[in-house]
């Protein structure tokens, strides 16, 4: 009986060791990141931390840095900006080879646009959602769709998007480019045919990262949408009589767009 209990206890101990071992070290895809008040960002593995005093971090090249808590804005665990691999020759370290790991992202773009209408500019609401892969903070590539209303009808765009940050800081300028093709989503009361086509958008703005790591981006830019339209227009004849005239042709909508971009990624 005692021998059986001893075997069971050894088995439970071994199982507990297996469960706890991955938690003891740092995940290969994550790293500790220290954001300093002077704008610097330090990446590595924290090896010592004294509450309310200092933090010691081990960098990938083997050097060790120590920072007082008064210098630190925040500390968090993030997906590694780079993956490193030591290159050796005859047991002698030569260099580090690195690449940026890809990570999925989801963005929701909500904004307003000034559309061209018959009686002047028209303020409308629009929204886009896009998913893709993040190759570091400098480049996001994705595909998306959305809802774009116009004075003669509604367009549902399907597009590819490239976006990214200019600086590796909590507050940084950003860029965004969308290219695609829109499909008809219906016509207004004053239109009989509304067939959208190619669309494009280019914008610049600002990204703000708060302490919970959520991203808020504000952009302003230009959006162009080509369409083919047929609609009835009332005109006065030379005799002063009002008559209906069928108007046909292509039209390019040129819009100024403001957007707030929400990061829905985990």
Buried (B, 14 or more C-beta within 10 A) or exposed (E): EEEEEEEEEEEEEEEEEEEEEEEEEBEEEEBBBBBEEEEEBBBBBBEEEEEEEBBBBBEBEEEEEEBEEEBBBBBEEEBBBBBEEEEEEEEEEEEEEEEBBEBEBBBBBBBBBBBBBEEEEBEBEBEBBBBBEBBBBBEBBBEBBBBBBBBBBBBBBEBBBBBBBBEBBBEBEBBBBBBBEBEBBEBBEEBBBBBBBBBBBBBEBBBEBEEEEEBEBBBEBEBEBBBBBBBEEEEEEEEEEEEEEEEEEEBEBEBEBBBBBBBEEE
